[in-house]
């Protein structure tokens, strides 16, 4: 495989998402976006390195200040940012979170390749530079919020449901140095297993960007909760991919989430990595972002309070026959 695309991940790890070239430094000196207003709003933030504008739906609770935790929420395939934002309002008020939901335009980030798979390659199959990856948008938005005075925090929380979970788990895979404090990934329809034995995009073999051993170690050490609704067991759900490779991950989203978690655990044990992930099914919830959101908010609140998620990973596979 050509070496050029593989160099990108090493570059990002070396930079740590923070060290900027002279060009980037000159770009970040431009005027940042205005702080997000209290309440529910739709506005536009700016990525400091590229100056690309990204629409966001946000909710800022009364009394929020620069110390308020920020939760980035990644949408499903409809990219319906307002709906996802609205599902978090009650929890944001209860726990004191600022919610930011980016809307990845289908023009700038088209289809599965542009959103779920990170815009790692161009339409003609050529590797995109890291600044074009959709995965690096989140750190850019957080930097804009810093520069506007919205936050003084060093890290943010990250949640994704369905296609948003596909985004989140691959973001953590290809950009493990991102400024994520803790992440919850809910109900992906199919996964990129952290395993070089499976072909991309179902695994890391021949991926457009190499995930080397150091990146795999960083991924295993992240604070990630893999979640799924306990009732998300429909093998014929209209948005559930049923390719041969996807079906090898399980018949439904519960089985596939468990396979993803256990694959990562097994790899970590094999290579002696610290493994900080947890797994949880959410009772009485199907494939429903609004049903998962209160659970996710409660878990971020637990992490904010205790530095860990308040779940106990089961020792045996969850029941997926209901």
C-alpha positions as CSV (number, residue, x, y, z in Angstrom):
1,X,0.0,0.0,0.0
2,X,1.3,3.5,-0.7
3,X,3.1,5.1,2.2
4,X,1.7,8.6,1.7
5,X,-1.7,8.1,3.4
6,X,-0.2,6.2,6.3
7,X,1.9,9.2,7.2
8,X,-1.1,11.3,8.0
9,X,-1.9,9.5,11.3
10,X,1.6,9.7,12.5
11,X,1.5,13.4,11.7
12,X,-1.6,13.9,13.7
13,X,-0.2,11.9,16.7
14,X,3.0,14.0,16.6
15,X,1.0,17.2,16.5
16,X,-1.4,16.0,19.2
17,X,-4.1,18.1,17.6
18,X,-2.5,21.2,19.2
19,X,0.8,22.2,17.6
20,X,0.0,24.4,14.5
21,X,2.0,25.3,11.4
22,X,2.8,29.0,10.7
23,X,-0.2,29.1,8.3
24,X,-2.5,27.6,10.8
25,X,-1.2,30.0,13.5
26,X,-2.0,32.9,11.2
27,X,-5.5,31.5,10.5
28,X,-6.3,31.1,14.2
29,X,-5.5,34.7,14.8
30,X,-8.7,35.6,12.9
31,X,-11.8,36.7,14.9
32,X,-13.5,33.7,16.6
33,X,-17.2,33.1,16.4
34,X,-19.5,34.7,18.9
35,X,-20.2,32.7,22.1
36,X,-23.3,30.5,22.0
37,X,-26.4,32.2,23.4
38,X,-28.4,30.8,26.4
39,X,-31.3,28.6,25.3
40,X,-31.8,26.7,22.0
41,X,-30.2,28.3,18.9
42,X,-28.9,27.5,15.4
43,X,-25.6,29.3,14.7
44,X,-22.4,28.9,12.8
45,X,-18.9,28.2,14.2
46,X,-15.6,28.4,12.4
47,X,-12.8,25.8,12.1
48,X,-9.7,27.8,13.0
49,X,-7.3,26.0,10.7
50,X,-9.4,26.0,7.5
51,X,-11.8,28.8,8.3
52,X,-14.6,26.5,7.1
53,X,-18.0,27.4,8.6
54,X,-20.0,24.6,10.3
55,X,-23.6,25.0,11.3
56,X,-24.5,23.8,14.8
57,X,-27.7,23.4,16.9
58,X,-26.9,24.3,20.5
59,X,-28.5,24.5,23.9
60,X,-26.9,26.5,26.7
61,X,-28.7,26.1,30.1
62,X,-29.4,29.1,32.4
63,X,-26.4,29.9,34.5
64,X,-23.9,28.2,32.2
65,X,-20.4,29.7,32.3
66,X,-16.9,28.9,30.9
67,X,-16.6,26.0,33.4
68,X,-19.8,24.3,32.2
69,X,-19.1,20.9,30.6
70,X,-19.6,20.8,26.8
71,X,-21.1,17.7,25.2
72,X,-20.8,17.3,21.4
73,X,-23.6,15.2,20.0
74,X,-23.3,13.4,16.6
75,X,-26.5,12.8,14.7
76,X,-27.7,9.7,12.8
77,X,-27.8,9.5,9.0
78,X,-30.5,12.2,8.6
79,X,-28.1,14.7,10.2
80,X,-31.1,16.3,11.9
81,X,-29.2,18.4,14.4
82,X,-32.1,20.2,15.9
83,X,-33.9,17.0,16.8
84,X,-30.8,15.6,18.5
85,X,-30.3,18.8,20.4
86,X,-33.9,18.9,21.6
87,X,-33.5,15.3,22.9
88,X,-30.8,16.6,25.3
89,X,-32.5,19.8,26.6
90,X,-34.0,18.3,29.8
91,X,-30.8,16.5,30.7
92,X,-28.7,19.6,30.0
93,X,-30.9,21.5,32.4
94,X,-30.7,18.7,35.0
95,X,-27.0,18.1,34.9
96,X,-25.7,21.5,33.7
97,X,-24.3,20.7,30.2
98,X,-23.9,22.8,27.1
99,X,-25.0,20.8,24.1
100,X,-23.4,21.3,20.6
101,X,-24.7,19.3,17.7
102,X,-22.7,19.9,14.4
103,X,-24.6,19.6,11.2
104,X,-22.2,18.1,8.6
105,X,-23.5,19.3,5.3
106,X,-24.1,16.7,2.6
107,X,-22.3,19.0,0.2
108,X,-19.1,19.2,2.2
109,X,-19.3,15.7,3.7
110,X,-21.3,13.6,1.3
111,X,-22.7,10.2,2.1
112,X,-21.3,7.5,4.3
113,X,-17.8,8.2,3.0
114,X,-17.9,11.9,4.0
115,X,-19.5,11.5,7.4
116,X,-19.5,8.0,8.9
117,X,-16.1,7.1,7.4
118,X,-14.5,10.4,8.2
119,X,-13.9,11.9,4.7
120,X,-10.5,10.2,4.8
121,X,-10.4,10.0,1.0
122,X,-11.6,12.2,-1.8
123,X,-14.3,11.2,-4.4
124,X,-11.6,9.8,-6.7
125,X,-10.1,7.7,-3.9
126,X,-7.1,9.9,-3.1
127,X,-6.2,10.4,0.6
128,X,-7.4,13.7,2.1
129,X,-5.1,15.7,4.4
130,X,-6.0,15.5,8.1
131,X,-7.5,19.0,8.1
132,X,-10.2,17.7,5.6
133,X,-11.3,14.8,7.8
134,X,-14.7,15.1,9.4
135,X,-13.2,13.5,12.5
136,X,-11.0,16.6,13.1
137,X,-14.0,19.0,13.0
138,X,-14.9,18.4,16.6
139,X,-11.6,19.5,18.0
140,X,-11.7,22.5,15.7
141,X,-15.2,23.5,16.9
142,X,-14.0,23.2,20.5
143,X,-11.0,25.4,19.7
144,X,-13.4,28.0,18.3
145,X,-15.5,27.8,21.5
146,X,-12.3,28.4,23.5
147,X,-11.3,31.4,21.5
148,X,-14.8,32.9,21.8
149,X,-14.6,32.6,25.6
150,X,-17.4,30.0,25.7
151,X,-15.2,27.5,27.6
152,X,-12.1,27.3,29.8
153,X,-12.2,23.6,30.0
154,X,-9.4,21.5,28.5
155,X,-11.6,18.6,27.2
156,X,-15.1,17.8,26.1
157,X,-17.6,15.0,26.2
158,X,-18.6,13.2,23.0
159,X,-21.8,11.2,22.2
160,X,-23.0,9.6,18.9
161,X,-26.0,7.5,18.1
162,X,-26.5,5.2,15.1
163,X,-24.5,6.8,12.2
164,X,-23.2,9.3,14.8
165,X,-21.8,6.3,16.8
166,X,-20.1,5.2,13.6
167,X,-18.6,8.6,13.4
168,X,-17.5,8.6,17.1
169,X,-15.9,5.2,17.2
170,X,-13.9,5.8,14.0
171,X,-12.9,9.3,15.2
172,X,-11.5,7.7,18.3
173,X,-9.7,5.1,16.1
174,X,-8.1,7.5,13.6
175,X,-7.7,10.5,15.9
176,X,-7.2,9.1,19.4
177,X,-5.3,12.2,20.4
178,X,-8.5,14.3,20.2
179,X,-9.4,16.3,23.3
180,X,-12.2,13.9,24.3
181,X,-12.6,13.5,28.1
182,X,-15.0,10.6,27.7
183,X,-17.2,9.3,24.9
184,X,-20.4,7.3,24.6
185,X,-21.1,5.4,21.4
186,X,-24.6,4.2,21.0
187,X,-26.1,1.6,18.6
188,X,-24.0,1.7,15.4
189,X,-25.5,-0.4,12.7
190,X,-22.0,-1.8,11.9
191,X,-18.5,-1.2,13.1
192,X,-14.9,-0.9,12.1
193,X,-13.4,-3.5,14.4
194,X,-10.0,-2.6,15.9
195,X,-8.6,-5.6,14.2
196,X,-6.1,-5.7,11.2
197,X,-7.5,-9.2,10.2
198,X,-10.7,-7.7,8.8
199,X,-10.7,-5.6,5.6
200,X,-11.6,-1.9,5.7
201,X,-14.1,-0.6,6.5
202,X,-15.2,-3.5,8.7
203,X,-11.7,-3.7,10.1
204,X,-8.4,-1.9,9.8
205,X,-6.7,-4.1,7.1
206,X,-5.8,-1.8,4.2
207,X,-7.5,1.2,5.8
208,X,-6.7,4.5,4.0
209,X,-4.8,5.6,7.1
210,X,-2.7,3.2,9.1
211,X,-3.6,2.7,12.7
212,X,-0.3,1.7,14.2
213,X,0.4,0.0,17.5
214,X,0.7,3.3,19.4
215,X,-2.6,4.5,18.1
216,X,-4.2,1.2,19.0
217,X,-2.8,1.6,22.5
218,X,-4.2,5.1,22.8
219,X,-7.6,3.9,21.5
220,X,-7.8,1.1,24.2
221,X,-6.9,3.6,26.9
222,X,-9.7,6.1,26.1
223,X,-12.7,6.4,28.3
224,X,-15.4,4.9,26.1
225,X,-18.8,3.5,26.9
226,X,-20.2,1.3,24.2
227,X,-24.0,1.4,24.7
228,X,-27.1,0.1,22.9
229,X,-30.8,-0.1,23.6
230,X,-31.7,-3.5,25.0
231,X,-34.6,-3.7,22.6
232,X,-32.5,-2.7,19.5
233,X,-32.7,-6.3,18.3
234,X,-34.6,-6.1,15.0
235,X,-32.5,-8.0,12.4
236,X,-34.6,-6.4,9.6
237,X,-34.4,-2.8,10.7
238,X,-34.6,-0.6,7.6
239,X,-31.3,1.1,8.4
240,X,-29.4,-2.0,9.5
241,X,-26.7,-3.0,7.0
242,X,-26.9,-6.6,6.0
243,X,-23.8,-7.2,3.9
244,X,-21.8,-10.4,4.5
245,X,-19.2,-8.5,6.5
246,X,-21.8,-6.7,8.6
247,X,-23.7,-9.9,9.3
248,X,-20.5,-11.5,10.5
249,X,-20.6,-8.9,13.4
250,X,-24.1,-10.1,14.5
251,X,-27.7,-10.2,13.6
252,X,-28.7,-7.0,15.3
253,X,-27.3,-3.9,16.9
254,X,-27.0,-5.5,20.4
255,X,-25.0,-8.4,19.1
256,X,-22.8,-6.1,17.0
257,X,-22.1,-3.7,19.8
258,X,-21.0,-6.6,22.0
259,X,-18.7,-8.0,19.3
260,X,-17.1,-4.6,18.9
261,X,-16.5,-4.2,22.6
262,X,-15.2,-7.8,23.0
263,X,-12.9,-7.5,20.0
264,X,-11.3,-4.4,21.4
265,X,-10.9,-6.1,24.9
266,X,-9.3,-9.1,23.4
267,X,-6.8,-7.1,21.3
268,X,-5.9,-5.0,24.4
269,X,-5.3,-8.1,26.4
270,X,-3.2,-9.7,23.6
271,X,-0.9,-6.6,23.4
272,X,-0.9,-5.7,27.0
273,X,-2.7,-2.4,26.6
274,X,-4.6,-0.6,29.4
275,X,-8.3,-1.0,28.6
276,X,-10.6,1.6,29.8
277,X,-13.8,0.8,27.9
278,X,-17.1,-0.3,29.4
279,X,-20.3,-1.8,27.9
280,X,-24.0,-1.3,28.8
281,X,-27.4,-2.1,27.4
282,X,-30.1,0.4,28.2
283,X,-33.3,-1.2,29.4
284,X,-36.6,-0.7,27.6
285,X,-35.0,1.3,24.7
286,X,-34.9,0.3,21.0
287,X,-33.2,2.2,18.2
288,X,-34.1,5.6,19.7
289,X,-31.7,8.5,20.2
290,X,-34.2,10.3,22.5
291,X,-34.4,7.1,24.6
292,X,-30.6,6.8,24.9
293,X,-30.0,10.5,25.6
294,X,-31.1,10.6,29.3
295,X,-28.9,7.5,30.1
296,X,-25.9,9.1,28.3
297,X,-26.4,12.4,30.1
298,X,-26.5,10.5,33.5
299,X,-23.3,8.7,32.6
300,X,-21.5,11.9,31.7
301,X,-22.7,13.4,35.0
302,X,-21.2,10.4,36.8
303,X,-18.0,10.8,34.9
304,X,-17.9,14.5,35.8
305,X,-18.4,13.6,39.4
306,X,-16.4,10.5,39.8
307,X,-14.0,10.3,36.9
308,X,-15.6,7.1,35.7
309,X,-18.9,5.8,34.2
310,X,-21.4,4.3,36.6
311,X,-21.9,1.0,34.8
312,X,-20.8,-2.6,35.3
313,X,-19.9,-4.4,32.1
314,X,-21.6,-7.8,32.0
315,X,-19.4,-10.9,31.9
316,X,-21.7,-12.7,29.4
317,X,-23.3,-11.5,26.1
318,X,-26.5,-9.6,26.5
319,X,-29.8,-11.3,25.5
320,X,-30.5,-10.3,22.0
321,X,-33.5,-12.6,21.3
322,X,-36.2,-10.3,22.7
